[in-house]
Amino acid sequence: MRGILHPTKRRLDDRDLQEYIRQRKIDATIYYFEKHTMTVDSAVEQMGVAKDVIVKSILVFNEREEPYVVFVNGDRRVSFEKLAQLTNSRAIRMAKAREVKEVLGYEVGGVPPIYYRRNVTSIVDRRLLNYDFVVGGGGSTHALLKIRPEDIVCLNNAVVADVSE
């Protein structure tokens, strides 16, 4: 349930992600754009795909300040109630931008669905597995990553569960 990490770098970006993909021979592609790709709507516009093909990588914490990175379709939201039940937590909160950078290593709006600075428990919403590929953050606010959802599960050693609404 722990994602792959790069503990020696404080900040990661699209070049680090590209190198990770290349070294591991992952069937994934990073696309670069002049306009930002920080939101689901901008990603949809840039890639020409439906919202449900977008994967959001969302960092949350429980009341014990344990981090979880949760992956859901772009047209869905994380269910804090379902996530709390799955993780035996009393409360779940969204991470602040500085926490995202500190824990995952990326700027908000560019977080990819793989490869982080720290080990993080990863949870993939089961609905993502209905797609041949999904599109998520590409390591910068002007890049997107096209990847198979099965690779997100495998590379993050993620739990698959119903955690969206």
Buried (B, 14 or more C-beta within 10 A) or exposed (E): EEBBBBEEEEEBBBEBBBEBBEEEEBEBBBBEBEEBBBBBEBBBEBBEBEEBBBBBBBBBBBEEEEBBBBBBBBBBEBBBEBBBEBBEBEEBEEBEEEBBBBBBBBBBBBBBBBBBBBBBBBBBBEBBBEBEBBBBBBBBBBBBBBBBBBBBBEBBEBBBBEBBE
